[in-house]
Amino acid sequence: MSVPKKPLKPGDFPVNADGKKIKKQDGVPIANTDDPAVADDIAERLNDDEARREEDKWSA
């Protein structure tokens, strides 16, 4: 998997898996994987983590 050059921002979410690529909301690829299942898993985890972060921000 490649490493993004810039950190993801809240506006980039939700990210989506498109085959072996993970893309931001605007369609810009942020990572490539060797397996589409891995891309799906990573996108889901990133989205869940960001949802928790946003929820924590508003519940504090």
Beta strands, then each sheet from edge to edge (+ up, - down):
strand 1: 16-18
strand 2: 21-23
strand 3: 29-32
sheet 1: 1+ 2- 3+
end
